[in-house]
Amino acid sequence: MYEKVQENIKVLASFSGGSVIPQVLKWAGKTYRIKKVNLAYQEREGKSINYFYSVECSPSGIFKLKYNDIKLIWTLEELWVE
C-alpha cells in the first residue's frame, strides 16, 4: 500500500565525511530502525539543498525521507507498506 504523508518527523542521523546517514526515525508515536538506505539523492531549492532517502525500516516498510539543510527539518514524504 502506498501513502503520501508529508509530515515532519524526528530522525537520528550520523554526520560523517560530509554525508548525512539516517539511522532511526520517529513517526506517529512509533520508532523505526533503518535497516538499509536504498537510494540517496539531492535537489537544490533556492539556497538550500534537500536530501532525499529511500530507506527500509523495521517493522517492514519503505519510507521516503527528506532533509532540508537550511531549516534542519526532516519530513516523511511517502510510505510503502505490505
N, C-alpha and C positions, 0 to 999 in steps of 0.2 A: 504494500500500500504506500502510495506517495502522498506527502503532505507538504504544502508550502507554509512555513512557520513565521519567519522574520521577527523573532523576539530576541531581546538582549539576554545574554546568559553569562554565567561565570565560568572561566576556564583557567585551569592551572597549566602553565606552559613553561618550557625551558627556552632560554635565550642563549644561544651558543654560536660563536663564529659568524655572527650576522644573520643567523637563522632563528625563526620562531617555530617551535615544535609543540603543538598541543598535546597534553598528557591525560587530563581529566576534565570533564565538563559537568556542570550542574544545571539542570533544567527541570522545571515543573516539580520541584521538591525531590528529584532523584539525582543520584550521582552515577555517571557513566565513565568507566575506564576506557581510554582509547587504546585499542589493540594494535591498530595499523593505520598509517596515513597512506591512502591510495593515490591521492593526487594533490598537488600544491601548485598554485599559480598566483600571480598578482596583476592588478589593474590599477592604473593611475586614475584618480578622481580629483582634478584640480591640483592642489598642493599635497594632498595626502595619497597614500598608497593603501589599497585594500588587498589583504592577503586572504586567499580562499583555500580551504582544505576540504577534501572529501575523506572522512575518517570512518573506520569500523569501530563500533563500540560494543561493550558487553553490558547489559544483555543485548542480544543481537539487534543490529540496526546500522544503517549507514546515514551519517549526518554530514551536511554541507555547512561549514562554518566560515564566517567572515571576521577578520580582524582589521580594524582601522587604526593605522599608526599615528594619526594626529589626535583623534578622540579617545584612543586607547579603549575601545569598546569591542567586545566580541558579540556576534549575532549568529543565532541559529537560523540559517536561511531555508533549508529544506531537510526533509527526513524521509527515509525509505525504511519500512519495517516489513517483516514477513508475517 
